[in-house]
Amino acid sequence: MPDGVRRTSLLTTERPPLPVPPALSRVLPDGLRRGGTTAVLGSTSLALGVVAHACAGGAWAAAVGQPDLGLLAAAQAGVDLARLAVVPAPGADAATVLAALLDGVDLVLVGPAAALTDADRRRLSARARERGSVLLPTVAWPGAGVVLTVEHARWTGVGAGDGHLRTRELRVRRTGRGSAAVPHAVDVVLPFPPPGDGAPAGPGRTRRTAEDRPAGLRLVG
């Protein structure tokens, strides 16, 4: 069997999927599958919640082409910033940057500032399959295996002229290919509970100690 086939089998089949927030378990019952492309459309906060739970499970993540990504918001969503690399403006090298990250990072979030052609997107999805990484675009991505689209959203916490925005209620619809071909919707509330707060461990989740957490956020480009 060719080396490439053996490598793909090892990375996508024998390694567990990345965990997701329990509130999304009905639309992502198998977590984030290694080698898959899952698009999250309509809410950066929802995407950050997904990244947070993946990082809590021990994953390394990168955000590329998402210049409006707020690091304070990411931290408040539960993202372990020590496990996040950020490339806000990859410029004309976006496809090359993403391909390199897919070789060594578990999850790569792709935003609207990553200038890609449809051919680039197909090649990147193929590379994710080969390397066992997860692509998480926040923009339309032809050929994505799973698409989570926010259909309705409303804030809660504000009364008749007073109060503070506290939570955001979303209706999230899943579409896609294969097992995700049958549309399914779920209501979720953001922010998600912090990873591990009374939630089941989920596939691939491991608890990390302070010694496991390298210091520092890496900002590239």
C-alpha positions in Angstrom: 0.0 0.0 0.0 1.4 3.5 -0.9 2.8 5.5 2.0 0.2 8.3 1.4 -2.7 5.8 1.9 -1.2 4.5 5.1 -0.7 8.0 6.5 -4.2 9.1 5.6 -5.7 6.0 7.3 -3.7 6.5 10.4 -4.5 10.2 10.8 -8.2 10.2 10.0 -9.3 6.8 11.2 -7.2 5.9 14.2 -7.1 9.4 15.8 -10.3 10.4 17.6 -12.4 13.3 16.4 -12.2 16.7 18.1 -14.8 17.4 20.8 -17.5 19.9 20.3 -19.8 21.8 22.8 -22.5 19.5 24.2 -25.2 21.9 22.8 -24.0 20.9 19.3 -24.0 17.2 19.8 -27.3 16.7 18.0 -25.9 18.3 14.8 -22.3 17.1 15.3 -22.9 13.7 17.0 -19.4 12.5 16.0 -17.6 15.7 17.0 -15.3 17.3 14.4 -14.1 14.5 12.2 -10.4 14.4 11.4 -9.8 15.3 7.7 -13.2 17.0 7.4 -14.4 20.5 6.5 -17.1 22.0 8.7 -18.3 25.5 7.7 -19.8 27.7 10.4 -21.7 30.6 8.8 -23.3 33.6 10.4 -21.6 33.8 13.8 -18.0 34.2 14.7 -18.9 33.6 18.4 -20.3 30.1 17.4 -17.1 29.3 15.6 -15.0 30.4 18.7 -17.1 28.2 20.9 -16.3 25.2 18.6 -12.6 26.2 18.7 -12.6 26.5 22.5 -13.9 22.9 23.0 -11.4 21.5 20.5 -8.5 23.3 22.3 -9.8 22.0 25.7 -9.5 18.5 24.2 -5.8 19.1 23.6 -6.0 20.4 20.0 -3.8 23.1 18.5 -5.7 25.7 16.4 -5.0 28.5 14.0 -7.1 31.4 12.7 -6.3 32.7 9.2 -7.8 35.6 7.4 -10.1 36.7 10.3 -8.8 40.2 11.1 -11.8 41.1 13.2 -11.2 38.2 15.5 -11.2 39.7 19.0 -8.7 37.9 21.3 -10.5 39.0 24.4 -13.7 37.6 23.0 -11.9 34.4 22.1 -10.6 34.1 25.6 -14.1 34.8 27.1 -15.4 32.1 24.8 -13.0 29.7 26.5 -10.3 29.5 23.8 -6.9 28.6 25.2 -4.9 31.4 23.6 -1.7 29.5 24.3 -2.9 26.9 21.7 -4.0 29.4 19.1 -1.9 30.9 16.3 -3.3 33.9 14.4 -2.6 35.0 10.9 -5.0 37.9 10.4 -3.9 39.0 6.9 -2.2 36.3 4.9 -2.3 38.3 1.7 -1.6 36.6 -1.6 0.0 33.7 0.2 -3.2 32.6 1.9 -3.3 29.2 0.2 0.3 28.5 1.0 0.0 29.6 4.6 -3.1 27.4 5.1 -1.5 24.4 3.5 1.5 24.7 5.8 -0.7 25.0 8.9 -2.8 22.0 7.9 0.4 19.9 8.0 0.9 20.6 11.7 -2.2 22.1 13.4 -5.3 20.1 14.4 -7.9 22.8 13.5 -7.6 25.7 11.1 -10.3 28.4 11.1 -10.5 30.3 7.7 -12.0 33.7 7.5 -13.1 36.1 4.7 -9.7 37.8 4.4 -8.1 34.6 3.1 -8.1 35.2 -0.6 -8.8 31.8 -2.2 -10.2 30.4 -5.4 -12.6 27.5 -5.5 -9.6 25.4 -6.8 -7.6 26.5 -3.7 -10.5 25.4 -1.5 -10.7 22.0 -3.1 -7.0 21.5 -2.7 -7.0 22.6 0.9 -9.9 20.2 1.7 -8.0 17.4 0.1 -4.9 18.3 2.1 -6.9 18.3 5.3 -8.1 14.8 4.5 -4.5 13.7 3.9 -3.2 15.2 7.1 -6.1 14.5 9.4 -6.7 18.1 10.2 -10.0 19.9 10.5 -10.9 22.9 8.3 -13.4 25.3 9.9 -14.2 28.1 7.4 -16.5 30.9 8.5 -17.3 31.6 4.8 -19.1 29.6 2.1 -16.9 26.7 1.2 -17.9 24.5 -1.8 -17.7 20.8 -1.0 -17.8 21.2 2.8 -18.9 18.0 4.5 -20.9 19.8 7.1 -22.4 23.3 7.1 -23.7 25.0 10.2 -25.8 28.1 9.4 -27.2 30.5 11.9 -30.8 31.1 10.8 -32.2 33.2 13.7 -30.5 35.0 16.6 -31.6 37.2 19.4 -30.0 38.8 22.5 -31.3 38.5 26.0 -30.6 40.4 29.1 -31.8 43.9 28.2 -35.0 45.1 29.7 -37.1 48.3 29.1 -34.2 50.6 28.6 -31.8 49.0 31.1 -29.7 45.9 31.7 -26.8 44.3 29.8 -26.5 41.9 26.8 -25.9 38.6 28.5 -26.7 35.7 26.2 -27.4 35.2 22.5 -29.9 32.5 21.4 -29.2 31.0 18.0 -31.1 28.6 15.8 -28.4 26.6 14.0 -29.2 24.4 10.9 -27.0 21.7 9.8 -26.7 20.7 6.1 -24.0 18.9 4.2 -23.0 15.7 2.6 -23.1 12.0 3.6 -24.6 11.6 7.1 -25.2 15.4 7.3 -27.3 15.4 4.1 -30.5 15.4 6.1 -31.1 18.9 7.4 -31.3 19.2 11.2 -31.7 22.3 13.4 -30.9 22.9 17.0 -31.3 25.9 19.4 -28.2 26.9 21.3 -27.3 29.7 23.8 -24.0 31.5 23.7 -21.7 31.7 25.4 -21.4 28.0 25.8 -20.5 26.7 29.3 -16.7 26.6 29.8 -15.3 23.3 28.5 -15.4 20.7 31.2 -17.9 22.4 33.4 -20.2 19.5 34.1 -20.1 18.4 30.4 -19.2 15.0 29.2 -15.6 14.6 28.1 -16.5 13.8 24.5 -14.4 12.0 21.9 -10.7 12.7 22.2 -11.0 15.0 25.2 -8.2 14.9 27.8 -7.7 17.0 30.8 -4.6 19.3 30.7 -2.5 20.4 33.6 -0.7 23.7 34.0 2.5 22.0 32.8 0.8 21.1 29.5 0.1 24.8 28.6 2.8 26.5 26.7 2.9 30.3 27.4 2.2 33.0 24.8 0.0 33.7 21.9 1.6 33.5 18.5 0.7 36.3 16.1 2.0 35.7 12.6 1.9 38.2 9.7 
